[in-house]
Amino acid sequence: MRKKIIAGNWKMNKTPSEAVALVNELKPLVANEEVDVVFCVPAIDIIPCIEAAKGSNIEIGAENMYYEESGAYTGEIAPNMLTDVGVKYVIIGHSERREYFAESDETVNKKVLKAFEHGITPIVCCGETLTQREQGITMDWIRQQIKIAFLNVTADQAKTAVIAYEPIWAIGTGRTASNEQAEEVCKGIRECIAEIYDTDTAEAIRIQYGGSVNAGNAADLFAMADIDGGLVGGASLKADFGKIVCYK
């Protein structure tokens, strides 16, 4: 039985002092040992959030990292910088990174490999635009993203990964994929992993849904057979995130 994982993606929100206040507010609200709870926060917030989260069930993750160990890469964060302060998760390949910062499937793969090399669990994002969905190429597109992202990743590594399916047309729009739409794609992702590796790996990997997840729709989404939690944007910045984590 796969343990649900519910992660908040704070994006470019919250100063360090605001971030600490939010962690302290949410700590009692997300105290649910039945799920893994992760807050992926802006880089400047990571250290104060780790301190604030001590003694709770919250893990602090990063929103991005680079695929080199060190060097002349102004503004980037190396994986060992994250592990040195206790980061265990990193979001890789979010649609906003792909759209605004020209990340490609190939750079996503490099980051995934580097995360595993350093013992960081990657939350690998995939998803289609509204045009791609309307043209009937959703699974073709997502299968390509997954196959390239997991190139040269071993089965043992893949079993520990998290995949976040986020239809781009549902991110921050208030428009959510139906339970059936979300389940169909997440099931297709699991089938793709089975093709790349085997059934055991596909059954082990955790697949989240993301895209306007909120307290009202979380329980129904997470009840789907192939949806193992959520990657939550705007709703993770509010007390309502507690209701998402404690969805039962």
Secondary structure, DSSP 8 states (H G I E B T S, - for coil): ---EEEEEE--S---HHHHHHHHHHHTTTT--TTEEEEEEE-GGGHHHHHHHHTTSSEEEEES---SSSSSS-TT---HHHHHHTT--EEEES-HHHHHHH---HHHHHHHHHHHHHTT-EEEEEE---HHHHHTT-HHHHHHHHHHHHTTT--HHHHHH-EEEE--GGGSSSS----HHHHHHHHHHHHHHHHHHS-HHHHHHSEEEE-SS--TTTHHHHHTSTT--EEEESGGGGSTTHHHHHT--
